[in-house]
């Protein structure tokens, strides 16, 4: 197939693999996909990837590519899956997919896999994400499934909590904390935070009920129960697609990889307004002096860009500031959804958090946001789900096991044989 962009041939590479119990994949074509607003994510396996027996594991191959490279990506899938699959009549099984792109490109998918479109079902993304998270939460150890908040951010939280508590105590002692104004911190909360309350205290991969924040082109926060039922809490159109769009306008970067590469070499503090930027030479014993001298925290995103031109800043700093700002928005969305519904555990997943820099900035955002409402946000636990961008595709593969999606009944053929 020719490239959809008319450019040189693009070849996806295998991202990673994950092992799941073979018994949950006994009725399967061996392939599924989740095509969203920006990326196409495929999951596939062949007979060689399966180990039999109740304790056997199946190795799922995970690969993704940009939506605008759909033709090149499907050529890769055709080469790596359909040409090597050895599972006999796999095309007789329903092929389950998910995502708006899987609906849009259904004909292309059927041509690439050489199956009829009526043998393909496109499922709701939220159903697929929640089904996968429930399964992996029961079968995969926490260390293999979840990354905790960045250690540097955890230390920053401890530091900020200690500084804020001291600042409030000093203001109280000086009489500046007026009657009716209560400190957002108490000694017990400070003590718990110093022990690392933001990290889960046991080895459970997933704690129920929990908030699941799915971040791709858009974002959604869902409440997941232990039995797999879920409900929608929040939705936002400000997520990965917004990051890419604004990034292209502000820096000229055309891909997520280009934008992240710029951000890795930039500093958001050169564009944001930090508390230290408002520091005065006078060190009066008041709240503003204590804030600007004792800690350096984010005050205004893009604050330094006021009355400036785009050319006054480095592209790298703009990219980093944009990423940091987006992470602040997404963290706030997740925290608000969880707090309002009394949930103590938040799990971030989706393709957007796949890069280490993004997880680092999300961790910083968690640290900064904790100070806005310590009594609530410091008591939340966080985790970044590995393989998070593939939960939809894996879930679609799991749904193929259900009776209504299992092997196609060839009614016509059977009736012809009977006659």
C-alpha positions as CSV (number, residue, x, y, z in Angstrom):
1,X,0.0,0.0,0.0
2,X,1.2,3.5,-0.6
3,X,1.7,6.0,2.1
4,X,-1.4,8.1,2.8
5,X,0.9,11.1,3.0
6,X,2.7,10.5,-0.2
7,X,6.0,10.5,1.7
8,X,8.7,7.9,2.0
9,X,7.6,4.5,3.4
10,X,6.9,4.4,7.1
11,X,7.5,1.2,9.0
12,X,6.0,0.8,12.5
13,X,8.0,-1.1,15.1
14,X,6.9,-3.5,17.8
15,X,6.4,-1.3,20.9
16,X,6.4,-4.0,23.6
17,X,4.7,-7.2,24.7
18,X,2.6,-8.2,27.6
19,X,1.6,-11.7,28.9
20,X,-2.0,-12.5,29.9
21,X,-3.6,-15.8,30.9
22,X,-4.1,-18.0,27.8
23,X,-7.5,-19.2,29.2
24,X,-9.0,-15.7,28.6
25,X,-8.2,-15.8,24.9
26,X,-9.4,-19.3,23.8
27,X,-12.0,-17.9,21.3
28,X,-10.1,-15.3,19.4
29,X,-9.1,-14.3,15.9
30,X,-5.8,-13.3,17.5
31,X,-6.0,-9.6,16.5
32,X,-7.8,-6.4,17.6
33,X,-7.2,-2.7,17.4
34,X,-8.1,0.7,18.9
35,X,-7.9,3.5,16.4
36,X,-8.5,6.9,18.1
37,X,-8.1,10.5,17.0
38,X,-4.3,10.4,16.7
39,X,-3.0,6.8,16.9
40,X,-3.8,3.4,15.7
41,X,-3.0,0.7,18.4
42,X,-2.9,-3.0,17.4
43,X,-2.7,-6.1,19.6
44,X,-2.0,-9.5,18.0
45,X,-0.7,-13.0,18.7
46,X,-0.3,-16.3,16.9
47,X,-0.3,-19.9,18.0
48,X,3.4,-19.7,18.7
49,X,2.7,-16.9,21.2
50,X,0.3,-19.1,23.2
51,X,1.2,-21.5,26.0
52,X,-1.5,-24.1,26.7
53,X,-2.9,-25.2,30.1
54,X,-4.7,-23.3,32.8
55,X,-1.5,-21.6,34.0
56,X,-0.3,-20.9,30.5
57,X,0.4,-17.3,29.3
58,X,-0.1,-15.7,25.9
59,X,2.3,-13.1,24.7
60,X,0.4,-10.2,23.1
61,X,2.4,-8.1,20.6
62,X,1.7,-4.3,20.9
63,X,2.3,-1.9,18.0
64,X,1.1,1.6,17.3
65,X,1.4,4.1,14.5
66,X,-0.1,7.5,13.6
67,X,-3.5,7.6,12.0
68,X,-2.3,9.5,9.0
69,X,0.0,6.5,8.3
70,X,-2.8,4.0,8.3
71,X,-1.9,2.5,4.9
72,X,1.7,1.8,5.9
73,X,0.6,0.6,9.3
74,X,-1.9,-1.9,7.9
75,X,0.8,-3.2,5.5
76,X,2.9,-3.9,8.5
77,X,0.0,-5.7,10.3
78,X,-0.6,-7.7,7.1
79,X,3.1,-8.8,7.1
80,X,3.5,-9.4,10.8
81,X,0.1,-11.0,11.6
82,X,-1.8,-12.4,8.6
83,X,1.2,-13.8,6.9
84,X,2.4,-15.7,9.9
85,X,-0.8,-16.7,11.8
86,X,-1.1,-20.4,12.3
87,X,-4.4,-20.7,14.1
88,X,-6.4,-22.4,11.3
89,X,-9.8,-20.9,10.7
90,X,-9.1,-17.6,12.6
91,X,-11.0,-15.6,10.0
92,X,-14.2,-17.5,11.1
93,X,-13.9,-15.7,14.4
94,X,-15.4,-12.2,14.9
95,X,-12.8,-9.5,14.9
96,X,-13.6,-7.0,17.6
97,X,-12.2,-3.4,17.4
98,X,-12.8,-0.1,19.2
99,X,-12.3,3.6,18.6
100,X,-13.7,6.2,16.2
101,X,-11.0,5.4,13.7
102,X,-11.9,1.7,13.6
103,X,-15.3,2.8,12.5
104,X,-14.0,5.3,10.0
105,X,-11.4,2.8,8.5
106,X,-13.5,-0.3,8.7
107,X,-13.3,-1.0,5.0
108,X,-9.5,-0.5,5.0
109,X,-9.2,-2.9,7.9
110,X,-11.3,-5.6,6.2
111,X,-9.2,-5.3,3.1
112,X,-5.9,-5.5,5.0
113,X,-7.1,-8.6,7.0
114,X,-8.9,-10.1,4.1
115,X,-12.2,-10.5,6.0
116,X,-15.7,-9.3,5.3
117,X,-16.9,-6.2,7.1
118,X,-19.8,-8.1,8.6
119,X,-17.3,-10.2,10.5
120,X,-16.1,-7.1,12.4
121,X,-17.7,-5.4,15.4
122,X,-16.6,-2.0,16.8
123,X,-17.1,-1.7,20.5
124,X,-17.3,1.2,22.9
125,X,-13.8,2.3,24.1
126,X,-14.8,2.8,27.7
127,X,-16.1,-0.8,27.9
128,X,-12.8,-2.1,26.5
129,X,-10.6,0.0,28.7
130,X,-12.5,-1.0,31.9
131,X,-12.6,-4.7,31.0
132,X,-8.8,-4.8,30.5
133,X,-8.0,-2.9,33.6
134,X,-10.2,-5.2,35.6
135,X,-8.5,-8.3,34.2
136,X,-4.9,-7.0,34.5
137,X,-5.7,-5.7,38.0
138,X,-6.5,-9.3,39.1
139,X,-3.7,-11.1,37.2
140,X,-0.6,-8.9,36.9
141,X,1.5,-7.8,39.9
142,X,1.5,-4.1,40.7
143,X,5.2,-3.6,39.8
144,X,4.5,-5.0,36.4
145,X,1.4,-3.0,35.8
146,X,1.7,0.4,37.5
147,X,4.3,3.1,37.8
148,X,4.1,5.2,40.9
149,X,4.4,9.0,41.1
150,X,7.9,10.2,40.2
151,X,10.1,10.0,43.4
152,X,11.4,13.6,42.8
153,X,7.7,14.8,42.9
154,X,7.0,12.8,46.0
155,X,10.0,14.5,47.7
156,X,8.7,17.9,46.5
157,X,5.3,17.2,48.0
158,X,7.0,16.4,51.4
159,X,9.1,19.6,51.2
160,X,6.2,21.8,50.2
161,X,4.0,20.4,52.9
162,X,6.6,21.1,55.5
163,X,7.3,24.6,54.3
164,X,3.6,25.4,54.1
165,X,2.9,24.1,57.6
166,X,5.8,26.2,59.0
167,X,4.6,29.3,57.1
168,X,1.1,28.9,58.5
169,X,2.3,28.3,62.0
170,X,4.6,31.4,61.8
171,X,1.6,33.5,60.5
172,X,-0.5,32.2,63.3
173,X,2.1,33.1,65.9
174,X,2.5,36.6,64.5
175,X,-1.3,37.2,64.6
176,X,-1.6,37.5,60.8
177,X,-3.7,34.4,60.5
178,X,-7.0,36.1,61.5
179,X,-9.8,34.5,63.4
180,X,-12.0,32.4,61.1
181,X,-9.0,31.5,58.9
182,X,-7.9,27.9,59.4
183,X,-4.7,26.4,58.3
184,X,-5.2,23.8,55.5
185,X,-2.7,21.6,57.3
186,X,-2.5,19.9,60.6
187,X,0.3,17.9,62.3
188,X,-1.3,14.5,61.5
189,X,-1.6,15.3,57.8
190,X,2.0,16.6,57.7
191,X,3.2,13.5,59.5
192,X,1.3,11.1,57.1
193,X,2.7,13.0,54.0
194,X,6.2,12.7,55.2
195,X,5.8,8.9,55.3
196,X,4.8,8.9,51.6
197,X,1.1,8.8,51.6
198,X,0.8,9.4,47.8
199,X,2.1,5.9,47.2
200,X,0.0,2.8,47.7
201,X,0.9,0.9,50.9
202,X,0.5,-2.6,49.5
203,X,1.1,-4.7,46.4
204,X,-2.4,-4.6,45.0
205,X,-2.2,-3.5,41.4
206,X,-5.6,-1.9,41.4
207,X,-7.7,-0.7,44.4
208,X,-11.5,-0.6,44.0
209,X,-13.5,1.5,43.7
210,X,-11.1,3.8,41.8
211,X,-11.0,6.7,39.4
212,X,-9.6,5.9,36.0
213,X,-8.4,8.8,33.9
214,X,-8.0,7.8,30.2
215,X,-5.9,10.3,28.3
216,X,-5.6,10.1,24.5
217,X,-6.8,12.7,22.0
218,X,-9.4,13.6,24.5
219,X,-9.8,12.7,28.2
220,X,-12.3,11.0,30.4
221,X,-12.5,10.1,34.1
222,X,-14.5,7.0,35.0
223,X,-15.4,5.3,38.3
224,X,-14.5,1.6,38.2
225,X,-16.0,-1.0,40.6
226,X,-14.4,-4.3,41.5
227,X,-17.1,-6.2,39.6
228,X,-16.2,-4.4,36.4
229,X,-19.2,-2.0,36.4
230,X,-18.3,1.7,35.8
231,X,-19.7,5.1,35.4
232,X,-18.6,8.3,33.7
233,X,-17.5,11.1,36.0
234,X,-15.8,13.7,33.8
235,X,-15.0,14.3,30.1
236,X,-12.6,16.9,28.6
237,X,-11.8,17.9,25.1
238,X,-8.5,19.3,26.4
239,X,-5.9,16.5,26.1
240,X,-3.5,15.0,23.6
241,X,-5.0,16.5,20.4
242,X,-5.0,19.9,22.0
243,X,-1.4,19.5,23.0
244,X,-0.4,18.5,19.5
245,X,-2.5,21.3,17.9
246,X,-1.2,24.1,20.1
247,X,2.3,22.7,19.9
248,X,2.2,22.9,16.1
249,X,1.0,26.5,16.1
250,X,3.4,27.6,18.8
251,X,6.6,25.7,17.9
252,X,6.1,24.3,14.4
253,X,6.5,20.7,15.6
254,X,4.4,18.4,13.4
255,X,4.4,15.2,15.5
256,X,4.1,14.2,19.2
257,X,7.7,12.9,19.1
258,X,9.0,16.3,17.7
259,X,7.1,18.2,20.4
260,X,8.3,16.0,23.2
261,X,11.8,16.2,21.9
262,X,11.6,20.0,22.1
263,X,10.1,19.9,25.6
264,X,12.8,17.6,26.9
265,X,15.3,20.4,26.2
266,X,13.2,23.3,27.6
267,X,12.2,24.8,30.9
268,X,8.6,25.8,31.7
269,X,9.9,28.2,34.4
270,X,11.2,30.5,31.6
271,X,7.6,31.0,30.4
272,X,5.5,30.4,33.6
273,X,5.3,32.9,36.5
274,X,6.8,31.3,39.6
275,X,6.4,32.6,43.2
276,X,10.1,33.4,43.2
277,X,9.5,35.8,40.3
278,X,7.5,38.1,42.6
279,X,10.2,38.0,45.4
280,X,11.0,41.4,46.9
281,X,14.3,42.4,48.6
282,X,12.3,43.2,51.7
283,X,11.7,40.2,53.9
284,X,8.7,41.4,55.9
285,X,7.1,39.0,58.2
286,X,4.0,38.5,56.1
287,X,2.3,35.9,54.0
288,X,3.6,37.2,50.7
289,X,7.2,37.3,51.9
290,X,6.9,33.8,53.3
291,X,5.4,32.5,50.1
292,X,8.0,34.0,47.8
293,X,11.0,33.3,49.9
294,X,10.3,29.9,51.5
295,X,9.1,28.0,48.4
296,X,9.1,28.3,44.6
297,X,5.8,27.2,43.2
298,X,3.8,27.8,40.0
299,X,1.5,30.8,40.1
300,X,0.5,31.5,36.5
301,X,0.9,29.2,33.5
302,X,2.4,31.2,30.6
303,X,2.5,34.2,32.9
304,X,5.8,35.6,31.5
305,X,4.3,35.7,28.0
306,X,2.1,38.7,28.8
307,X,3.0,41.6,26.5
308,X,5.6,39.5,24.8
309,X,5.9,38.0,21.3
310,X,6.4,34.4,20.3
311,X,9.9,35.1,19.2
312,X,10.9,36.2,22.7
313,X,10.9,32.6,23.9
314,X,12.7,29.5,22.8
315,X,10.6,26.8,21.2
316,X,11.9,24.3,23.7
317,X,10.7,26.4,26.6
318,X,7.3,26.9,25.0
319,X,6.9,23.2,24.4
320,X,7.8,22.3,28.0
321,X,5.5,25.0,29.3
322,X,2.6,23.7,27.1
323,X,3.2,20.2,28.3
324,X,3.3,21.3,32.0
325,X,0.1,23.3,31.5
326,X,-1.7,20.4,29.9
327,X,-0.6,18.1,32.7
328,X,-2.0,20.6,35.2
329,X,-5.3,20.6,33.5
330,X,-5.6,16.8,33.2
331,X,-4.5,16.3,36.8
332,X,-7.1,18.8,38.0
333,X,-9.8,17.0,36.0
334,X,-8.9,13.6,37.5
335,X,-8.5,14.9,41.1
336,X,-11.8,16.8,41.0
337,X,-13.7,13.8,39.6
338,X,-12.2,11.5,42.3
339,X,-12.6,13.8,45.2
340,X,-16.2,14.7,44.5
341,X,-17.1,11.0,44.3
342,X,-15.2,10.0,47.5
343,X,-12.5,7.9,45.6
344,X,-9.0,7.5,47.1
345,X,-7.2,6.0,44.1
346,X,-6.6,7.5,40.7
347,X,-5.1,5.5,37.8
348,X,-3.9,7.4,34.7
349,X,-3.8,5.5,31.4
350,X,-4.0,6.1,27.6
351,X,-1.3,6.8,25.0
352,X,-0.6,10.4,26.2
353,X,1.1,9.1,29.4
354,X,3.3,6.6,27.5
355,X,6.4,8.9,27.5
356,X,8.5,9.2,30.7
357,X,8.6,13.1,30.4
358,X,4.8,13.2,30.4
359,X,4.6,11.1,33.6
360,X,7.3,13.3,35.2
361,X,5.2,16.4,34.4
362,X,2.0,14.8,35.6
363,X,3.8,13.9,38.8
364,X,4.9,17.6,39.2
365,X,1.3,18.6,38.5
366,X,0.1,16.3,41.3
367,X,2.7,17.9,43.6
368,X,1.6,21.5,42.7
369,X,-2.1,20.7,42.8
370,X,-1.9,19.0,46.2
371,X,-1.2,22.4,47.8
372,X,-4.5,23.8,46.5
373,X,-6.5,21.6,48.8
374,X,-4.2,19.5,51.0
375,X,-6.9,18.0,53.2
376,X,-8.3,16.3,50.1
377,X,-5.6,15.9,47.4
378,X,-2.8,14.7,49.8
379,X,-4.9,11.7,50.7
380,X,-5.3,10.5,47.2
381,X,-3.1,7.6,45.8
382,X,-1.9,7.7,42.2
383,X,-0.6,5.3,39.6
384,X,0.3,5.3,35.9
385,X,-0.8,2.2,34.1
386,X,1.8,0.6,31.9
387,X,0.7,-0.4,28.4
388,X,-2.0,2.2,29.1
389,X,-2.4,3.1,25.4
390,X,-3.3,-0.5,24.5
391,X,-6.0,-1.1,27.1
392,X,-8.7,-0.5,24.5
393,X,-7.3,-2.9,21.9
394,X,-6.7,-5.6,24.6
395,X,-10.2,-5.1,25.9
396,X,-11.7,-5.6,22.4
397,X,-9.7,-8.8,22.1
398,X,-11.1,-10.0,25.5
399,X,-14.7,-9.2,24.4
400,X,-14.3,-11.6,21.5
401,X,-14.6,-14.4,24.1
402,X,-18.2,-13.6,24.8
403,X,-20.8,-15.7,23.1
404,X,-22.3,-13.0,20.9
405,X,-18.9,-12.3,19.5
406,X,-17.7,-15.9,19.2
407,X,-17.3,-18.0,16.1
408,X,-19.6,-17.0,13.3
409,X,-22.5,-19.4,12.6
410,X,-22.4,-20.3,9.0
411,X,-26.2,-20.9,8.8
412,X,-26.3,-20.9,5.0
413,X,-23.6,-23.5,4.7
414,X,-25.1,-25.7,7.3
415,X,-28.5,-25.6,5.7
416,X,-27.0,-26.4,2.3
417,X,-25.2,-29.4,3.8
418,X,-28.4,-30.6,5.4
419,X,-30.2,-30.4,2.1
